[in-house]
Amino acid sequence: MIVNPQFFNYRLIIGSLIIAVAVLTVFSFTSYQSISAQQQFIEQEKNLIAGELSQMIDRYDDVSLSNNLIASNLALAKAKAKTTLDSLKMLRSDLSTLANFRQQLSHLRFKNKSLFASLDSVEQKNEELEKEKRLAYSSLDQKNHTISYLKNKNENLSKVLEKGALMTANSFKANGFQNIFGNRKVSTKAKQVNSFNVCFTLAENALTTKGLKNIYIQILNPKNNVIADKGVVKFGQHSLIYSQKEAVYYNNKVLELCIDVAAENNEQPLLEGTYNISVFQDHRKLGNAQVDLK
């Protein structure tokens, strides 16, 4: 059998080409799968980085600060995170670019950890200060309440002492007298009486201030007119028309007093009826007595 050398060479070349094409096809398919898997990995990592950057930005937005320094640092970190996220979305990523973004993300994580640690410390300190402020206000309110209570108690005590220091009197008694040529006798006849004698006792009181005390006698006739009118004395908003004034020295001990009040000539003879006699220490009424004349 005779073989044509040229035909054999063609077959050999064709066979080699088929093998080469098959090998190239297999290699291309394998390379395509590898590139596709790599691209999917890059997209996944890119999305993960973008998601973490978005969470960082949202966390920055949720933070409200009064500390200017930390607020400024957080604003810078937020701006850096936004810039990184925008760059990540715009750039066509490969492994080297992805590695760079990972490095930036790692730096931002470290920065965030430091910033939020400072924030937690500041918030904790603020809470402690707020607690101390509440305690201080509570203590201040309690002190003010105590001061107010003591002030009211002191005012009440002062009122009690002031009231307790007021002069008091008892045993009031009065009589009408007839005076003839230096002689005097008790009388109940209106035509005979020309003076009144008023007796009473100032009670003992250690709280009353010692010294001269003005005692006023006021005698009202049956028509409610003042007998032996000596004028009007004023005590602030109070005024008193009096029949007789007597200055006595009071030394906190029991003091018995009798005061004579003579009727004016133009008031005689006196009217028949009841005469009301009141005793005052300044504007305070100490007590009263009555005399009935017929």
C-alpha positions as CSV (number, residue, x, y, z in Angstrom):
1,M,0.0,0.0,0.0
2,I,1.4,3.3,-1.1
3,V,0.8,6.3,1.4
4,N,0.9,9.8,0.0
5,P,3.3,11.8,2.3
6,Q,1.5,15.1,1.6
7,F,-1.9,13.8,2.6
8,F,-0.4,12.4,5.8
9,N,1.0,15.8,6.7
10,Y,-2.4,17.4,6.2
11,R,-4.0,15.0,8.6
12,L,-1.3,15.6,11.1
13,I,-1.7,19.4,10.9
14,I,-5.5,19.1,11.1
15,G,-5.3,16.8,14.2
16,S,-2.9,19.2,15.9
17,L,-5.2,22.2,15.2
18,I,-8.2,20.3,16.6
19,I,-6.2,19.5,19.8
20,A,-5.0,23.0,20.1
21,V,-8.5,24.4,19.6
22,A,-9.9,22.0,22.2
23,V,-7.1,22.9,24.7
24,L,-7.7,26.6,24.0
25,T,-11.4,26.2,24.5
26,V,-11.0,24.4,27.8
27,F,-8.5,27.0,29.0
28,S,-10.7,29.9,27.9
29,F,-13.7,28.4,29.7
30,T,-11.7,27.8,32.8
31,S,-10.3,31.4,32.7
32,Y,-13.8,32.8,32.2
33,Q,-15.2,30.9,35.2
34,S,-12.2,32.1,37.3
35,I,-12.7,35.7,36.2
36,S,-16.5,35.5,36.8
37,A,-16.0,34.1,40.3
38,Q,-13.4,36.8,41.0
39,Q,-15.7,39.5,39.8
40,Q,-18.6,38.1,41.9
41,F,-16.3,38.1,45.0
42,I,-15.2,41.7,44.3
43,E,-18.9,42.8,44.0
44,Q,-19.8,41.0,47.2
45,E,-16.9,42.6,49.1
46,K,-17.7,46.0,47.5
47,N,-21.3,45.7,48.8
48,L,-20.1,44.6,52.2
49,I,-17.8,47.6,52.5
50,A,-20.5,50.0,51.1
51,G,-23.0,48.6,53.7
52,E,-20.6,49.1,56.6
53,L,-19.9,52.6,55.4
54,S,-23.6,53.4,55.2
55,Q,-24.1,52.0,58.7
56,M,-21.3,54.3,59.9
57,I,-22.9,57.3,58.3
58,D,-26.3,56.5,59.8
59,R,-24.8,56.1,63.2
60,Y,-23.2,59.5,62.9
61,D,-26.6,61.0,62.0
62,D,-28.1,59.4,65.1
63,V,-25.6,61.1,67.5
64,S,-26.5,64.4,69.0
65,L,-23.7,66.1,70.9
66,S,-23.1,69.2,73.0
67,N,-19.4,68.6,73.2
68,N,-17.9,70.7,70.4
69,L,-14.6,68.9,70.1
70,I,-16.1,65.4,69.7
71,A,-18.9,66.8,67.5
72,S,-16.2,68.2,65.2
73,N,-14.2,65.0,65.1
74,L,-17.4,63.0,64.3
75,A,-18.3,65.4,61.5
76,L,-14.9,64.9,60.0
77,A,-15.2,61.1,60.3
78,K,-18.7,61.2,58.7
79,A,-17.3,63.3,55.8
80,K,-14.5,60.8,55.3
81,A,-16.9,57.9,55.3
82,K,-19.2,59.6,52.8
83,T,-16.2,60.4,50.5
84,T,-15.1,56.8,50.7
85,L,-18.6,55.5,50.0
86,D,-19.0,57.8,47.0
87,S,-15.6,56.8,45.6
88,L,-16.5,53.1,46.1
89,K,-19.7,53.5,44.1
90,M,-18.1,55.5,41.3
91,L,-14.9,53.6,40.7
92,R,-14.6,50.3,38.8
93,S,-13.2,48.0,41.5
94,D,-10.5,45.4,41.2
95,L,-8.6,43.5,43.8
96,S,-6.0,46.2,44.4
97,T,-8.7,49.0,44.6
98,L,-10.7,46.8,47.0
99,A,-7.6,46.3,49.2
100,N,-7.2,50.1,49.3
101,F,-10.9,50.5,50.4
102,R,-10.5,47.8,53.0
103,Q,-7.5,49.7,54.4
104,Q,-9.6,52.9,54.5
105,L,-12.5,51.0,56.2
106,S,-10.1,49.6,58.8
107,H,-8.8,53.1,59.5
108,L,-12.4,54.4,59.9
109,R,-13.3,51.5,62.2
110,F,-10.3,52.4,64.4
111,K,-11.2,56.1,64.4
112,N,-14.9,55.3,65.2
113,K,-13.9,53.1,68.1
114,S,-11.8,55.9,69.6
115,L,-14.5,58.5,69.0
116,F,-17.4,56.6,70.3
117,A,-15.3,55.5,73.3
118,S,-14.8,59.2,74.0
119,L,-18.5,59.8,73.4
120,D,-19.4,57.1,75.9
121,S,-17.0,58.5,78.4
122,V,-18.5,62.0,78.0
123,E,-22.0,60.7,78.2
124,Q,-21.2,58.8,81.4
125,K,-19.6,61.9,82.8
126,N,-22.6,63.9,81.9
127,E,-24.9,61.4,83.5
128,E,-22.8,61.5,86.7
129,L,-22.9,65.4,86.6
130,E,-26.7,65.3,86.0
131,K,-27.1,62.9,88.9
132,E,-25.0,65.2,91.1
133,K,-27.0,68.2,89.9
134,R,-30.3,66.5,90.8
135,L,-28.9,65.5,94.2
136,A,-27.7,69.1,94.7
137,Y,-31.1,70.5,93.7
138,S,-32.8,68.0,95.9
139,S,-30.5,68.9,98.8
140,L,-31.1,72.6,98.1
141,D,-34.9,72.1,98.0
142,Q,-34.7,70.3,101.3
143,K,-32.6,73.0,102.8
144,N,-35.0,75.7,101.5
145,H,-37.9,73.7,102.9
146,T,-36.1,73.4,106.2
147,I,-35.3,77.1,106.2
148,S,-38.9,78.0,105.3
149,Y,-40.2,75.7,108.0
150,L,-37.8,77.2,110.6
151,K,-38.7,80.7,109.4
152,N,-42.4,80.1,109.8
153,K,-41.8,78.4,113.1
154,N,-39.7,81.4,114.2
155,E,-42.3,83.8,113.0
156,N,-45.0,81.8,114.9
157,L,-42.8,81.8,118.0
158,S,-42.2,85.5,117.7
159,K,-45.9,86.1,117.5
160,V,-46.4,83.9,120.5
161,L,-43.7,85.7,122.4
162,E,-45.1,89.1,121.2
163,K,-48.6,88.0,122.3
164,G,-47.2,86.7,125.6
165,A,-45.4,89.9,126.2
166,L,-48.6,91.9,126.1
167,M,-49.6,93.5,129.4
168,T,-52.8,92.2,131.0
169,A,-55.0,93.4,133.8
170,N,-57.8,92.1,136.0
171,S,-60.1,92.9,139.0
172,F,-61.7,96.0,137.4
173,K,-63.9,98.0,139.7
174,A,-65.3,101.5,139.5
175,N,-67.4,103.8,141.8
176,G,-69.0,107.2,141.6
177,F,-68.0,109.7,144.2
178,Q,-69.4,112.9,145.7
179,N,-66.7,115.4,146.5
180,I,-67.7,118.2,149.0
181,F,-65.1,120.5,150.4
182,G,-62.3,117.9,150.2
183,N,-64.5,115.1,151.6
184,R,-65.5,112.3,149.3
185,K,-68.0,109.5,149.6
186,V,-69.3,106.8,147.3
187,S,-72.6,107.6,145.8
188,T,-75.0,106.1,143.1
189,K,-77.1,109.3,142.7
190,A,-76.5,111.0,139.4
191,K,-77.2,114.5,140.9
192,Q,-74.5,113.9,143.6
193,V,-71.7,112.2,141.7
194,N,-69.0,114.5,140.2
195,S,-66.1,112.0,139.8
196,F,-65.3,108.4,139.2
197,N,-62.7,106.2,140.8
198,V,-61.4,103.3,138.6
199,C,-59.3,100.5,140.2
200,F,-57.7,97.5,138.6
201,T,-54.6,95.2,138.8
202,L,-51.8,94.9,136.2
203,A,-50.8,91.3,136.1
204,E,-47.3,90.0,136.5
205,N,-45.6,89.3,133.2
206,A,-41.8,88.6,132.9
207,L,-42.0,88.9,129.1
208,T,-43.3,92.5,129.1
209,T,-40.7,95.2,128.7
210,K,-40.1,97.2,131.9
211,G,-40.7,100.9,132.0
212,L,-43.3,103.7,131.8
213,K,-46.6,102.6,130.5
214,N,-49.4,104.9,129.4
215,I,-52.8,104.0,130.8
216,Y,-55.9,105.7,129.4
217,I,-59.3,105.8,131.0
218,Q,-62.4,106.3,128.8
219,I,-65.8,106.9,130.4
220,L,-69.0,106.9,128.3
221,N,-72.3,108.3,129.6
222,P,-75.7,106.7,128.9
223,K,-75.8,108.7,125.6
224,N,-72.4,107.2,124.6
225,N,-70.6,110.5,125.0
226,V,-67.1,110.7,126.6
227,I,-67.1,112.2,130.1
228,A,-64.2,114.5,131.0
229,D,-63.0,114.6,127.3
230,K,-59.2,115.2,127.3
231,G,-58.8,114.9,123.5
232,V,-57.8,112.3,121.0
233,V,-54.6,110.3,121.0
234,K,-53.5,108.4,117.8
235,F,-51.6,105.1,117.6
236,G,-50.9,104.6,113.9
237,Q,-54.2,103.8,112.3
238,H,-55.9,103.7,115.7
239,S,-57.2,106.7,117.7
240,L,-58.7,107.0,121.1
241,I,-60.8,109.7,122.9
242,Y,-59.9,109.5,126.5
243,S,-61.1,110.9,129.8
244,Q,-57.8,110.5,131.8
245,K,-54.2,109.5,131.1
246,E,-51.8,108.1,133.7
247,A,-48.1,107.2,133.2
248,V,-47.1,104.3,135.5
249,Y,-43.8,102.4,135.9
250,Y,-44.2,98.7,135.3
251,N,-41.4,96.3,136.5
252,N,-43.0,93.0,135.5
253,K,-44.6,92.6,139.0
254,V,-48.2,92.8,140.1
255,L,-49.2,96.5,140.2
256,E,-52.5,97.7,141.8
257,L,-53.8,101.0,140.5
258,C,-56.7,103.4,141.2
259,I,-57.3,106.4,139.0
260,D,-59.7,109.3,139.6
261,V,-61.5,111.0,136.8
262,A,-63.4,114.2,137.6
263,A,-66.4,115.3,135.5
264,E,-66.3,118.7,133.9
265,N,-68.5,121.4,135.4
266,N,-70.6,121.7,132.3
267,E,-71.3,117.9,132.4
268,Q,-72.9,118.2,135.9
269,P,-75.3,117.1,137.1
270,L,-74.6,113.7,135.4
271,L,-77.3,111.8,133.6
272,E,-79.0,108.9,135.1
273,G,-78.1,105.5,133.7
274,T,-75.2,103.2,133.0
275,Y,-71.7,104.5,132.6
276,N,-69.2,102.3,130.7
277,I,-65.6,102.7,131.8
278,S,-62.8,101.2,129.8
279,V,-59.1,100.9,130.6
280,F,-56.5,101.0,127.8
281,Q,-52.7,100.5,127.6
282,D,-52.0,102.6,124.6
283,H,-54.6,101.4,122.0
284,R,-55.1,98.0,123.6
285,K,-58.1,97.6,125.8
286,L,-57.2,95.9,129.0
287,G,-60.7,95.6,130.5
288,N,-63.8,97.5,131.6
289,A,-66.3,98.2,134.5
290,Q,-69.7,99.8,134.8
291,V,-71.3,102.3,137.2
292,D,-75.1,102.7,137.4
293,L,-76.3,106.0,138.6
294,K,-79.9,106.7,139.6
